[in-house]
Amino acid sequence: MDNKNKYIDIKNIKVIQAPLAGISDIVYRNLIRKYKGKCLLSTEMLSSEALKNVSNPKIADFKEIEYPLSFQIVGHKPDLMVNAAKLLEKRASCIDINCGCPVNKVVKSSDGAGLMRNPHLAFDIAQAVSENINIPLSVKFRLGWDEGHKNFIEFGQLMQKAGAKFLTLHGRCRSHLYSGFADWKAIGELKKEVDIPVFANGDIKTVEDAARCLEITKADGVSIGRGLMGDFTLAYRIEHYLSTGEIIKEPALDEKINMLLEHIQDEVNLRGEINGIKFMRKFYGFYISSVKNASKYRQVLVTLDTFDEVKKALDDILCLSA
């Protein structure tokens, strides 16, 4: 595929939509792009093992409107990671290596954040991938395995040496999972020690968060994960602030409800009503977080099985919150 919109100059990117397994599917990405913005979108984490005998993986489907678009791969075998990167290269604006996923089923195979315990293997993987693709390589990682083993500076320097063109650092150790608060000061320490762009990740949920994070870290941009769940405008609003200094207000509840209904409808169109509604249950709490007694409403929403039932419940929430 030769699409000029596919290619990126990372110097022009200020916001990255962080890859989220089971979240950032084609519907999610397209909705972010619908709400303007030129952020770098990212696919879900794609297993290099699962891609070894596949020529056209369904999970890697995308639309050209998504460009610029990063494809994230995960694994611990250099040959399979190269195979995955080369398979995806013709679709991708860049390839991202996951060295940050903290969940047990990933790290027990030495994938994701497990690679931070074996930085030399991570180097071999990054170098092999970099040498076999003609698009930029990025690497996402954490502060370290745990508080006693923080190696993010050395790890970042190794990834730069291996050929990575930019880095994303999540300001927690693997042991923290998503608890506590991201250490933005540590991200600033990495920024001082490498020569390639660094993107800050962790606890960026508002425009003000992004501004404060960049002030502390002096990073080249921000990577937003859970902050986008329930508000597809956030990436654009951050980009707008960084280019103009103007803060666009967060969408009102009725706007978020409409956004949620569109999200549900698109997932139902993609997956069918039963599977689409089940898939969407993980999102409800994010969309209605500002509502009083939100947890009570969420408990009701996750029991519903049809689009019409969910729509009625959301209409009721909107009326009760007026």
Secondary structure, DSSP 8 states (H G I E B T S, - for coil): ---GGG---GGG--EEE---TTTS-HHHHHHHHHT----BEE---EETTTTTT-SS-GGG---GGG-SEEEEEE-S-HHHHHHHHHHHHTT-SEEEEEE----HHHHTTT-GGGGGG-HHHHHHHHHHHHHH-SS-EEEEE-SBSSTT-B-HHHHHHHHHHHT-SEEEEESS-GGGTT-S---HHHHHHHHHH-SS-EEEESS--SHHHHHHHHHHH--SEEEESGGGTT-TTHHHHHHHHHHHS-------HHHHHHHHHHHHHHHHHHH-HHHHHHHHTTTHHHHTTTSTTHHHHHHHHTT--SHHHHHHHHHHHHHHH-
